[in-house]
Amino acid sequence: MENTIGKVQEAFHAAFNIDPQSISIDTTPPDVPAWDSMGHVALASCLESVFGLSFDIDEVMEMENVRQIVKIVEARLTTPAA
């Protein structure tokens, strides 16, 4: 999970130009002023780029906080593509 968090922090930096170290497993949208609906789309795009994945709309909608993002990303990384 530590490597995943590092890459998630990288995606937050790319999406919002914020200090990656300010992002933790407990970070939620209210903690990041730019993490609104449009910011969420930008974040999802950055996550796809950083991890080399493509998320479906349901996964993007479930990414309600960093803990959920890590859970979804790790599930995708350990499950072979269909």
PDB file of N, CA, C and O in Angstrom:
ATOM      1  N   MET A   1       0.828  -1.205   0.000  1.00  0.00           N
ATOM      2  CA  MET A   1       0.000   0.000   0.000  1.00  0.00           C
ATOM      3  C   MET A   1       0.866   1.260   0.000  1.00  0.00           C
ATOM      4  O   MET A   1       0.456   2.286  -0.542  1.00  0.00           O
ATOM      5  N   GLU A   2       2.054   1.197   0.599  1.00  0.00           N
ATOM      6  CA  GLU A   2       2.898   2.385   0.674  1.00  0.00           C
ATOM      7  C   GLU A   2       3.246   2.917  -0.713  1.00  0.00           C
ATOM      8  O   GLU A   2       3.223   4.127  -0.938  1.00  0.00           O
ATOM      9  N   ASN A   3       3.573   2.006  -1.655  1.00  0.00           N
ATOM     10  CA  ASN A   3       3.872   2.414  -3.014  1.00  0.00           C
ATOM     11  C   ASN A   3       2.636   3.014  -3.683  1.00  0.00           C
ATOM     12  O   ASN A   3       2.738   3.976  -4.446  1.00  0.00           O
ATOM     13  N   THR A   4       1.474   2.440  -3.392  1.00  0.00           N
ATOM     14  CA  THR A   4       0.225   2.956  -3.954  1.00  0.00           C
ATOM     15  C   THR A   4      -0.044   4.368  -3.458  1.00  0.00           C
ATOM     16  O   THR A   4      -0.406   5.241  -4.246  1.00  0.00           O
ATOM     17  N   ILE A   5       0.125   4.600  -2.182  1.00  0.00           N
ATOM     18  CA  ILE A   5      -0.095   5.938  -1.614  1.00  0.00           C
ATOM     19  C   ILE A   5       0.840   6.949  -2.274  1.00  0.00           C
ATOM     20  O   ILE A   5       0.421   8.062  -2.592  1.00  0.00           O
ATOM     21  N   GLY A   6       2.091   6.577  -2.482  1.00  0.00           N
ATOM     22  CA  GLY A   6       3.044   7.470  -3.127  1.00  0.00           C
ATOM     23  C   GLY A   6       2.585   7.874  -4.518  1.00  0.00           C
ATOM     24  O   GLY A   6       2.705   9.037  -4.904  1.00  0.00           O
ATOM     25  N   LYS A   7       2.065   6.926  -5.262  1.00  0.00           N
ATOM     26  CA  LYS A   7       1.581   7.223  -6.609  1.00  0.00           C
ATOM     27  C   LYS A   7       0.281   8.033  -6.561  1.00  0.00           C
ATOM     28  O   LYS A   7       0.055   8.894  -7.411  1.00  0.00           O
ATOM     29  N   VAL A   8      -0.560   7.763  -5.580  1.00  0.00           N
ATOM     30  CA  VAL A   8      -1.779   8.560  -5.405  1.00  0.00           C
ATOM     31  C   VAL A   8      -1.386  10.009  -5.082  1.00  0.00           C
ATOM     32  O   VAL A   8      -1.983  10.947  -5.610  1.00  0.00           O
ATOM     33  N   GLN A   9      -0.397  10.184  -4.228  1.00  0.00           N
ATOM     34  CA  GLN A   9       0.086  11.525  -3.905  1.00  0.00           C
ATOM     35  C   GLN A   9       0.600  12.225  -5.168  1.00  0.00           C
ATOM     36  O   GLN A   9       0.373  13.419  -5.360  1.00  0.00           O
ATOM     37  N   GLU A  10       1.286  11.475  -6.016  1.00  0.00           N
ATOM     38  CA  GLU A  10       1.783  12.019  -7.281  1.00  0.00           C
ATOM     39  C   GLU A  10       0.622  12.492  -8.162  1.00  0.00           C
ATOM     40  O   GLU A  10       0.702  13.548  -8.789  1.00  0.00           O
ATOM     41  N   ALA A  11      -0.453  11.706  -8.202  1.00  0.00           N
ATOM     42  CA  ALA A  11      -1.633  12.078  -8.992  1.00  0.00           C
ATOM     43  C   ALA A  11      -2.291  13.336  -8.426  1.00  0.00           C
ATOM     44  O   ALA A  11      -2.720  14.204  -9.186  1.00  0.00           O
ATOM     45  N   PHE A  12      -2.372  13.440  -7.114  1.00  0.00           N
ATOM     46  CA  PHE A  12      -2.937  14.651  -6.496  1.00  0.00           C
ATOM     47  C   PHE A  12      -2.088  15.869  -6.838  1.00  0.00           C
ATOM     48  O   PHE A  12      -2.618  16.944  -7.118  1.00  0.00           O
ATOM     49  N   HIS A  13      -0.769  15.697  -6.815  1.00  0.00           N
ATOM     50  CA  HIS A  13       0.111  16.807  -7.168  1.00  0.00           C
ATOM     51  C   HIS A  13      -0.128  17.232  -8.619  1.00  0.00           C
ATOM     52  O   HIS A  13      -0.208  18.424  -8.915  1.00  0.00           O
ATOM     53  N   ALA A  14      -0.241  16.255  -9.517  1.00  0.00           N
ATOM     54  CA  ALA A  14      -0.472  16.552 -10.928  1.00  0.00           C
ATOM     55  C   ALA A  14      -1.831  17.213 -11.150  1.00  0.00           C
ATOM     56  O   ALA A  14      -1.950  18.135 -11.957  1.00  0.00           O
ATOM     57  N   ALA A  15      -2.848  16.746 -10.441  1.00  0.00           N
ATOM     58  CA  ALA A  15      -4.211  17.263 -10.637  1.00  0.00           C
ATOM     59  C   ALA A  15      -4.420  18.628  -9.995  1.00  0.00           C
ATOM     60  O   ALA A  15      -5.095  19.486 -10.565  1.00  0.00           O
ATOM     61  N   PHE A  16      -3.846  18.835  -8.814  1.00  0.00           N
ATOM     62  CA  PHE A  16      -4.166  20.029  -8.029  1.00  0.00           C
ATOM     63  C   PHE A  16      -2.967  20.923  -7.706  1.00  0.00           C
ATOM     64  O   PHE A  16      -3.116  21.969  -7.074  1.00  0.00           O
ATOM     65  N   ASN A  17      -1.762  20.496  -8.149  1.00  0.00           N
ATOM     66  CA  ASN A  17      -0.546  21.260  -7.881  1.00  0.00           C
ATOM     67  C   ASN A  17      -0.386  21.566  -6.386  1.00  0.00           C
ATOM     68  O   ASN A  17      -0.129  22.702  -5.989  1.00  0.00           O
ATOM     69  N   ILE A  18      -0.546  20.524  -5.578  1.00  0.00           N
ATOM     70  CA  ILE A  18      -0.394  20.656  -4.134  1.00  0.00           C
ATOM     71  C   ILE A  18       0.755  19.769  -3.663  1.00  0.00           C
ATOM     72  O   ILE A  18       1.196  18.869  -4.379  1.00  0.00           O
ATOM     73  N   ASP A  19       1.224  20.031  -2.469  1.00  0.00           N
ATOM     74  CA  ASP A  19       2.295  19.239  -1.876  1.00  0.00           C
ATOM     75  C   ASP A  19       1.826  17.792  -1.718  1.00  0.00           C
ATOM     76  O   ASP A  19       0.854  17.534  -1.007  1.00  0.00           O
ATOM     77  N   PRO A  20       2.500  16.851  -2.369  1.00  0.00           N
ATOM     78  CA  PRO A  20       2.077  15.448  -2.266  1.00  0.00           C
ATOM     79  C   PRO A  20       2.031  14.948  -0.825  1.00  0.00           C
ATOM     80  O   PRO A  20       1.201  14.104  -0.485  1.00  0.00           O
ATOM     81  N   GLN A  21       2.924  15.467   0.025  1.00  0.00           N
ATOM     82  CA  GLN A  21       2.973  15.011   1.415  1.00  0.00           C
ATOM     83  C   GLN A  21       1.744  15.450   2.223  1.00  0.00           C
ATOM     84  O   GLN A  21       1.518  14.962   3.331  1.00  0.00           O
ATOM     85  N   SER A  22       0.956  16.370   1.663  1.00  0.00           N
ATOM     86  CA  SER A  22      -0.259  16.804   2.358  1.00  0.00           C
ATOM     87  C   SER A  22      -1.401  15.798   2.187  1.00  0.00           C
ATOM     88  O   SER A  22      -2.457  15.941   2.804  1.00  0.00           O
ATOM     89  N   ILE A  23      -1.185  14.787   1.353  1.00  0.00           N
ATOM     90  CA  ILE A  23      -2.204  13.769   1.096  1.00  0.00           C
ATOM     91  C   ILE A  23      -1.891  12.522   1.901  1.00  0.00           C
ATOM     92  O   ILE A  23      -0.780  11.997   1.841  1.00  0.00           O
ATOM     93  N   SER A  24      -2.875  12.049   2.654  1.00  0.00           N
ATOM     94  CA  SER A  24      -2.713  10.828   3.443  1.00  0.00           C
ATOM     95  C   SER A  24      -3.899   9.907   3.166  1.00  0.00           C
ATOM     96  O   SER A  24      -4.825  10.271   2.442  1.00  0.00           O
ATOM     97  N   ILE A  25      -3.858   8.737   3.737  1.00  0.00           N
ATOM     98  CA  ILE A  25      -4.941   7.762   3.573  1.00  0.00           C
ATOM     99  C   ILE A  25      -6.267   8.318   4.094  1.00  0.00           C
ATOM    100  O   ILE A  25      -7.334   7.863   3.682  1.00  0.00           O
ATOM    101  N   ASP A  26      -6.204   9.289   4.988  1.00  0.00           N
ATOM    102  CA  ASP A  26      -7.413   9.858   5.583  1.00  0.00           C
ATOM    103  C   ASP A  26      -7.919  11.117   4.885  1.00  0.00           C
ATOM    104  O   ASP A  26      -8.887  11.727   5.340  1.00  0.00           O
ATOM    105  N   THR A  27      -7.277  11.515   3.781  1.00  0.00           N
ATOM    106  CA  THR A  27      -7.682  12.723   3.065  1.00  0.00           C
ATOM    107  C   THR A  27      -9.042  12.538   2.406  1.00  0.00           C
ATOM    108  O   THR A  27      -9.319  11.504   1.798  1.00  0.00           O
ATOM    109  N   THR A  28      -9.887  13.560   2.539  1.00  0.00           N
ATOM    110  CA  THR A  28     -11.217  13.569   1.929  1.00  0.00           C
ATOM    111  C   THR A  28     -11.362  14.850   1.100  1.00  0.00           C
ATOM    112  O   THR A  28     -10.556  15.768   1.252  1.00  0.00           O
ATOM    113  N   PRO A  29     -12.360  14.930   0.237  1.00  0.00           N
ATOM    114  CA  PRO A  29     -12.518  16.127  -0.592  1.00  0.00           C
ATOM    115  C   PRO A  29     -12.504  17.466   0.161  1.00  0.00           C
ATOM    116  O   PRO A  29     -11.907  18.417  -0.342  1.00  0.00           O
ATOM    117  N   PRO A  30     -13.122  17.586   1.328  1.00  0.00           N
ATOM    118  CA  PRO A  30     -13.066  18.878   2.022  1.00  0.00           C
ATOM    119  C   PRO A  30     -11.641  19.312   2.401  1.00  0.00           C
ATOM    120  O   PRO A  30     -11.394  20.491   2.652  1.00  0.00           O
ATOM    121  N   ASP A  31     -10.713  18.353   2.439  1.00  0.00           N
ATOM    122  CA  ASP A  31      -9.320  18.663   2.776  1.00  0.00           C
ATOM    123  C   ASP A  31      -8.559  19.297   1.611  1.00  0.00           C
ATOM    124  O   ASP A  31      -7.500  19.893   1.807  1.00  0.00           O
ATOM    125  N   VAL A  32      -9.103  19.167   0.403  1.00  0.00           N
ATOM    126  CA  VAL A  32      -8.437  19.669  -0.806  1.00  0.00           C
ATOM    127  C   VAL A  32      -9.411  20.611  -1.508  1.00  0.00           C
ATOM    128  O   VAL A  32     -10.332  20.148  -2.180  1.00  0.00           O
ATOM    129  N   PRO A  33      -9.225  21.932  -1.364  1.00  0.00           N
ATOM    130  CA  PRO A  33     -10.196  22.891  -1.906  1.00  0.00           C
ATOM    131  C   PRO A  33     -10.564  22.677  -3.376  1.00  0.00           C
ATOM    132  O   PRO A  33     -11.714  22.897  -3.755  1.00  0.00           O
ATOM    133  N   ALA A  34      -9.614  22.255  -4.207  1.00  0.00           N
ATOM    134  CA  ALA A  34      -9.896  22.089  -5.641  1.00  0.00           C
ATOM    135  C   ALA A  34     -10.573  20.753  -5.970  1.00  0.00           C
ATOM    136  O   ALA A  34     -10.912  20.501  -7.126  1.00  0.00           O
ATOM    137  N   TRP A  35     -10.772  19.889  -4.954  1.00  0.00           N
ATOM    138  CA  TRP A  35     -11.356  18.571  -5.201  1.00  0.00           C
ATOM    139  C   TRP A  35     -12.876  18.684  -5.212  1.00  0.00           C
ATOM    140  O   TRP A  35     -13.565  18.193  -4.318  1.00  0.00           O
ATOM    141  N   ASP A  36     -13.376  19.348  -6.255  1.00  0.00           N
ATOM    142  CA  ASP A  36     -14.815  19.460  -6.480  1.00  0.00           C
ATOM    143  C   ASP A  36     -15.168  18.511  -7.630  1.00  0.00           C
ATOM    144  O   ASP A  36     -14.369  17.636  -7.962  1.00  0.00           O
ATOM    145  N   SER A  37     -16.323  18.662  -8.231  1.00  0.00           N
ATOM    146  CA  SER A  37     -16.729  17.719  -9.271  1.00  0.00           C
ATOM    147  C   SER A  37     -15.794  17.749 -10.478  1.00  0.00           C
ATOM    148  O   SER A  37     -15.450  16.698 -11.019  1.00  0.00           O
ATOM    149  N   MET A  38     -15.385  18.928 -10.898  1.00  0.00           N
ATOM    150  CA  MET A  38     -14.454  19.017 -12.027  1.00  0.00           C
ATOM    151  C   MET A  38     -13.056  18.558 -11.612  1.00  0.00           C
ATOM    152  O   MET A  38     -12.352  17.923 -12.397  1.00  0.00           O
ATOM    153  N   GLY A  39     -12.661  18.871 -10.407  1.00  0.00           N
ATOM    154  CA  GLY A  39     -11.384  18.405  -9.895  1.00  0.00           C
ATOM    155  C   GLY A  39     -11.339  16.893  -9.797  1.00  0.00           C
ATOM    156  O   GLY A  39     -10.286  16.284  -9.992  1.00  0.00           O
ATOM    157  N   HIS A  40     -12.473  16.287  -9.497  1.00  0.00           N
ATOM    158  CA  HIS A  40     -12.557  14.832  -9.394  1.00  0.00           C
ATOM    159  C   HIS A  40     -12.259  14.185 -10.740  1.00  0.00           C
ATOM    160  O   HIS A  40     -11.578  13.162 -10.812  1.00  0.00           O
ATOM    161  N   VAL A  41     -12.777  14.793 -11.807  1.00  0.00           N
ATOM    162  CA  VAL A  41     -12.524  14.281 -13.159  1.00  0.00           C
ATOM    163  C   VAL A  41     -11.028  14.404 -13.482  1.00  0.00           C
ATOM    164  O   VAL A  41     -10.429  13.474 -14.022  1.00  0.00           O
ATOM    165  N   ALA A  42     -10.438  15.545 -13.154  1.00  0.00           N
ATOM    166  CA  ALA A  42      -9.006  15.745 -13.388  1.00  0.00           C
ATOM    167  C   ALA A  42      -8.179  14.742 -12.577  1.00  0.00           C
ATOM    168  O   ALA A  42      -7.199  14.189 -13.076  1.00  0.00           O
ATOM    169  N   LEU A  43      -8.580  14.513 -11.328  1.00  0.00           N
ATOM    170  CA  LEU A  43      -7.875  13.555 -10.476  1.00  0.00           C
ATOM    171  C   LEU A  43      -7.962  12.148 -11.058  1.00  0.00           C
ATOM    172  O   LEU A  43      -6.960  11.435 -11.104  1.00  0.00           O
ATOM    173  N   ALA A  44      -9.142  11.746 -11.499  1.00  0.00           N
ATOM    174  CA  ALA A  44      -9.311  10.412 -12.083  1.00  0.00           C
ATOM    175  C   ALA A  44      -8.405  10.247 -13.304  1.00  0.00           C
ATOM    176  O   ALA A  44      -7.791   9.197 -13.492  1.00  0.00           O
ATOM    177  N   SER A  45      -8.326  11.271 -14.115  1.00  0.00           N
ATOM    178  CA  SER A  45      -7.459  11.238 -15.292  1.00  0.00           C
ATOM    179  C   SER A  45      -5.997  11.093 -14.891  1.00  0.00           C
ATOM    180  O   SER A  45      -5.257  10.319 -15.498  1.00  0.00           O
ATOM    181  N   CYS A  46      -5.582  11.834 -13.875  1.00  0.00           N
ATOM    182  CA  CYS A  46      -4.205  11.741 -13.393  1.00  0.00           C
ATOM    183  C   CYS A  46      -3.923  10.370 -12.783  1.00  0.00           C
ATOM    184  O   CYS A  46      -2.838   9.818 -12.970  1.00  0.00           O
ATOM    185  N   LEU A  47      -4.880   9.826 -12.066  1.00  0.00           N
ATOM    186  CA  LEU A  47      -4.717   8.482 -11.507  1.00  0.00           C
ATOM    187  C   LEU A  47      -4.550   7.447 -12.623  1.00  0.00           C
ATOM    188  O   LEU A  47      -3.713   6.550 -12.527  1.00  0.00           O
ATOM    189  N   GLU A  48      -5.349   7.580 -13.672  1.00  0.00           N
ATOM    190  CA  GLU A  48      -5.224   6.662 -14.810  1.00  0.00           C
ATOM    191  C   GLU A  48      -3.833   6.751 -15.419  1.00  0.00           C
ATOM    192  O   GLU A  48      -3.227   5.731 -15.748  1.00  0.00           O
ATOM    193  N   SER A  49      -3.331   7.958 -15.567  1.00  0.00           N
ATOM    194  CA  SER A  49      -2.008   8.171 -16.149  1.00  0.00           C
ATOM    195  C   SER A  49      -0.903   7.603 -15.262  1.00  0.00           C
ATOM    196  O   SER A  49      -0.012   6.905 -15.745  1.00  0.00           O
ATOM    197  N   VAL A  50      -0.960   7.900 -13.977  1.00  0.00           N
ATOM    198  CA  VAL A  50       0.076   7.458 -13.046  1.00  0.00           C
ATOM    199  C   VAL A  50       0.118   5.936 -12.928  1.00  0.00           C
ATOM    200  O   VAL A  50       1.197   5.347 -12.872  1.00  0.00           O
ATOM    201  N   PHE A  51      -1.054   5.299 -12.889  1.00  0.00           N
ATOM    202  CA  PHE A  51      -1.104   3.854 -12.675  1.00  0.00           C
ATOM    203  C   PHE A  51      -1.206   3.056 -13.975  1.00  0.00           C
ATOM    204  O   PHE A  51      -1.104   1.830 -13.946  1.00  0.00           O
ATOM    205  N   GLY A  52      -1.403   3.720 -15.107  1.00  0.00           N
ATOM    206  CA  GLY A  52      -1.544   2.999 -16.372  1.00  0.00           C
ATOM    207  C   GLY A  52      -2.820   2.185 -16.423  1.00  0.00           C
ATOM    208  O   GLY A  52      -2.857   1.103 -17.009  1.00  0.00           O
ATOM    209  N   LEU A  53      -3.861   2.709 -15.809  1.00  0.00           N
ATOM    210  CA  LEU A  53      -5.156   2.025 -15.748  1.00  0.00           C
ATOM    211  C   LEU A  53      -6.221   2.867 -16.442  1.00  0.00           C
ATOM    212  O   LEU A  53      -6.010   4.044 -16.732  1.00  0.00           O
ATOM    213  N   SER A  54      -7.348   2.254 -16.699  1.00  0.00           N
ATOM    214  CA  SER A  54      -8.517   2.971 -17.194  1.00  0.00           C
ATOM    215  C   SER A  54      -9.686   2.588 -16.293  1.00  0.00           C
ATOM    216  O   SER A  54     -10.052   1.416 -16.202  1.00  0.00           O
ATOM    217  N   PHE A  55     -10.265   3.580 -15.630  1.00  0.00           N
ATOM    218  CA  PHE A  55     -11.354   3.318 -14.691  1.00  0.00           C
ATOM    219  C   PHE A  55     -12.696   3.477 -15.380  1.00  0.00           C
ATOM    220  O   PHE A  55     -12.858   4.324 -16.258  1.00  0.00           O
ATOM    221  N   ASP A  56     -13.661   2.655 -14.977  1.00  0.00           N
ATOM    222  CA  ASP A  56     -15.016   2.848 -15.497  1.00  0.00           C
ATOM    223  C   ASP A  56     -15.724   3.878 -14.605  1.00  0.00           C
ATOM    224  O   ASP A  56     -15.236   4.225 -13.530  1.00  0.00           O
ATOM    225  N   ILE A  57     -16.847   4.343 -15.061  1.00  0.00           N
ATOM    226  CA  ILE A  57     -17.556   5.428 -14.369  1.00  0.00           C
ATOM    227  C   ILE A  57     -17.933   5.037 -12.938  1.00  0.00           C
ATOM    228  O   ILE A  57     -17.895   5.874 -12.036  1.00  0.00           O
ATOM    229  N   ASP A  58     -18.296   3.778 -12.732  1.00  0.00           N
ATOM    230  CA  ASP A  58     -18.658   3.337 -11.377  1.00  0.00           C
ATOM    231  C   ASP A  58     -17.466   3.450 -10.432  1.00  0.00           C
ATOM    232  O   ASP A  58     -17.614   3.877  -9.287  1.00  0.00           O
ATOM    233  N   GLU A  59     -16.283   3.066 -10.914  1.00  0.00           N
ATOM    234  CA  GLU A  59     -15.092   3.176 -10.075  1.00  0.00           C
ATOM    235  C   GLU A  59     -14.789   4.642  -9.749  1.00  0.00           C
ATOM    236  O   GLU A  59     -14.472   4.982  -8.609  1.00  0.00           O
ATOM    237  N   VAL A  60     -14.889   5.492 -10.756  1.00  0.00           N
ATOM    238  CA  VAL A  60     -14.628   6.923 -10.529  1.00  0.00           C
ATOM    239  C   VAL A  60     -15.594   7.484  -9.491  1.00  0.00           C
ATOM    240  O   VAL A  60     -15.193   8.262  -8.626  1.00  0.00           O
ATOM    241  N   MET A  61     -16.852   7.096  -9.573  1.00  0.00           N
ATOM    242  CA  MET A  61     -17.848   7.596  -8.632  1.00  0.00           C
ATOM    243  C   MET A  61     -17.611   7.068  -7.212  1.00  0.00           C
ATOM    244  O   MET A  61     -17.981   7.723  -6.238  1.00  0.00           O
ATOM    245  N   GLU A  62     -16.997   5.888  -7.095  1.00  0.00           N
ATOM    246  CA  GLU A  62     -16.720   5.304  -5.775  1.00  0.00           C
ATOM    247  C   GLU A  62     -15.487   5.917  -5.106  1.00  0.00           C
ATOM    248  O   GLU A  62     -15.245   5.679  -3.922  1.00  0.00           O
ATOM    249  N   MET A  63     -14.714   6.698  -5.847  1.00  0.00           N
ATOM    250  CA  MET A  63     -13.490   7.303  -5.318  1.00  0.00           C
ATOM    251  C   MET A  63     -13.832   8.529  -4.468  1.00  0.00           C
ATOM    252  O   MET A  63     -13.522   9.662  -4.837  1.00  0.00           O
ATOM    253  N   GLU A  64     -14.468   8.286  -3.340  1.00  0.00           N
ATOM    254  CA  GLU A  64     -14.969   9.370  -2.494  1.00  0.00           C
ATOM    255  C   GLU A  64     -13.927   9.934  -1.536  1.00  0.00           C
ATOM    256  O   GLU A  64     -14.129  11.006  -0.964  1.00  0.00           O
ATOM    257  N   ASN A  65     -12.814   9.227  -1.355  1.00  0.00           N
ATOM    258  CA  ASN A  65     -11.740   9.676  -0.466  1.00  0.00           C
ATOM    259  C   ASN A  65     -10.483   8.892  -0.830  1.00  0.00           C
ATOM    260  O   ASN A  65     -10.545   7.976  -1.650  1.00  0.00           O
ATOM    261  N   VAL A  66      -9.359   9.233  -0.239  1.00  0.00           N
ATOM    262  CA  VAL A  66      -8.103   8.566  -0.588  1.00  0.00           C
ATOM    263  C   VAL A  66      -8.150   7.089  -0.223  1.00  0.00           C
ATOM    264  O   VAL A  66      -7.630   6.258  -0.968  1.00  0.00           O
ATOM    265  N   ARG A  67      -8.750   6.749   0.886  1.00  0.00           N
ATOM    266  CA  ARG A  67      -8.838   5.339   1.281  1.00  0.00           C
ATOM    267  C   ARG A  67      -9.548   4.519   0.199  1.00  0.00           C
ATOM    268  O   ARG A  67      -9.101   3.424  -0.142  1.00  0.00           O
ATOM    269  N   GLN A  68     -10.648   5.044  -0.339  1.00  0.00           N
ATOM    270  CA  GLN A  68     -11.379   4.348  -1.412  1.00  0.00           C
ATOM    271  C   GLN A  68     -10.560   4.299  -2.693  1.00  0.00           C
ATOM    272  O   GLN A  68     -10.574   3.294  -3.404  1.00  0.00           O
ATOM    273  N   ILE A  69      -9.846   5.384  -2.992  1.00  0.00           N
ATOM    274  CA  ILE A  69      -9.002   5.404  -4.188  1.00  0.00           C
ATOM    275  C   ILE A  69      -7.970   4.287  -4.104  1.00  0.00           C
ATOM    276  O   ILE A  69      -7.788   3.534  -5.061  1.00  0.00           O
ATOM    277  N   VAL A  70      -7.296   4.179  -2.968  1.00  0.00           N
ATOM    278  CA  VAL A  70      -6.285   3.135  -2.790  1.00  0.00           C
ATOM    279  C   VAL A  70      -6.916   1.759  -2.927  1.00  0.00           C
ATOM    280  O   VAL A  70      -6.349   0.880  -3.577  1.00  0.00           O
ATOM    281  N   LYS A  71      -8.069   1.563  -2.331  1.00  0.00           N
ATOM    282  CA  LYS A  71      -8.750   0.270  -2.394  1.00  0.00           C
ATOM    283  C   LYS A  71      -9.078  -0.101  -3.846  1.00  0.00           C
ATOM    284  O   LYS A  71      -8.848  -1.236  -4.264  1.00  0.00           O
ATOM    285  N   ILE A  72      -9.606   0.841  -4.601  1.00  0.00           N
ATOM    286  CA  ILE A  72      -9.982   0.585  -5.995  1.00  0.00           C
ATOM    287  C   ILE A  72      -8.742   0.331  -6.846  1.00  0.00           C
ATOM    288  O   ILE A  72      -8.715  -0.610  -7.639  1.00  0.00           O
ATOM    289  N   VAL A  73      -7.722   1.158  -6.685  1.00  0.00           N
ATOM    290  CA  VAL A  73      -6.498   0.994  -7.472  1.00  0.00           C
ATOM    291  C   VAL A  73      -5.849  -0.350  -7.170  1.00  0.00           C
ATOM    292  O   VAL A  73      -5.465  -1.069  -8.092  1.00  0.00           O
ATOM    293  N   GLU A  74      -5.721  -0.697  -5.899  1.00  0.00           N
ATOM    294  CA  GLU A  74      -5.072  -1.961  -5.547  1.00  0.00           C
ATOM    295  C   GLU A  74      -5.869  -3.159  -6.049  1.00  0.00           C
ATOM    296  O   GLU A  74      -5.287  -4.165  -6.453  1.00  0.00           O
ATOM    297  N   ALA A  75      -7.190  -3.060  -6.027  1.00  0.00           N
ATOM    298  CA  ALA A  75      -8.016  -4.146  -6.565  1.00  0.00           C
ATOM    299  C   ALA A  75      -7.771  -4.300  -8.062  1.00  0.00           C
ATOM    300  O   ALA A  75      -7.676  -5.417  -8.569  1.00  0.00           O
ATOM    301  N   ARG A  76      -7.670  -3.180  -8.761  1.00  0.00           N
ATOM    302  CA  ARG A  76      -7.430  -3.228 -10.205  1.00  0.00           C
ATOM    303  C   ARG A  76      -6.039  -3.758 -10.526  1.00  0.00           C
ATOM    304  O   ARG A  76      -5.857  -4.466 -11.517  1.00  0.00           O
ATOM    305  N   LEU A  77      -5.062  -3.421  -9.697  1.00  0.00           N
ATOM    306  CA  LEU A  77      -3.692  -3.861  -9.955  1.00  0.00           C
ATOM    307  C   LEU A  77      -3.490  -5.348  -9.664  1.00  0.00           C
ATOM    308  O   LEU A  77      -2.585  -5.970 -10.219  1.00  0.00           O
ATOM    309  N   THR A  78      -4.320  -5.915  -8.807  1.00  0.00           N
ATOM    310  CA  THR A  78      -4.177  -7.324  -8.469  1.00  0.00           C
ATOM    311  C   THR A  78      -5.139  -8.235  -9.226  1.00  0.00           C
ATOM    312  O   THR A  78      -5.022  -9.459  -9.166  1.00  0.00           O
ATOM    313  N   THR A  79      -6.091  -7.632  -9.938  1.00  0.00           N
ATOM    314  CA  THR A  79      -7.061  -8.411 -10.706  1.00  0.00           C
ATOM    315  C   THR A  79      -6.747  -8.271 -12.187  1.00  0.00           C
ATOM    316  O   THR A  79      -6.689  -7.152 -12.697  1.00  0.00           O
ATOM    317  N   PRO A  80      -6.544  -9.374 -12.886  1.00  0.00           N
ATOM    318  CA  PRO A  80      -6.262  -9.281 -14.317  1.00  0.00           C
ATOM    319  C   PRO A  80      -7.433  -8.648 -15.073  1.00  0.00           C
ATOM    320  O   PRO A  80      -8.599  -8.841 -14.726  1.00  0.00           O
ATOM    321  N   ALA A  81      -7.095  -7.901 -16.095  1.00  0.00           N
ATOM    322  CA  ALA A  81      -8.157  -7.282 -16.921  1.00  0.00           C
ATOM    323  C   ALA A  81      -9.004  -8.341 -17.591  1.00  0.00           C
ATOM    324  O   ALA A  81      -8.509  -9.393 -17.993  1.00  0.00           O
ATOM    325  N   ALA A  82     -10.282  -8.051 -17.704  1.00  0.00           N
ATOM    326  CA  ALA A  82     -11.208  -9.023 -18.301  1.00  0.00           C
ATOM    327  C   ALA A  82     -11.086  -9.008 -19.806  1.00  0.00           C
ATOM    328  O   ALA A  82     -11.783  -9.758 -20.489  1.00  0.00           O
TER     329      ALA A  82
END
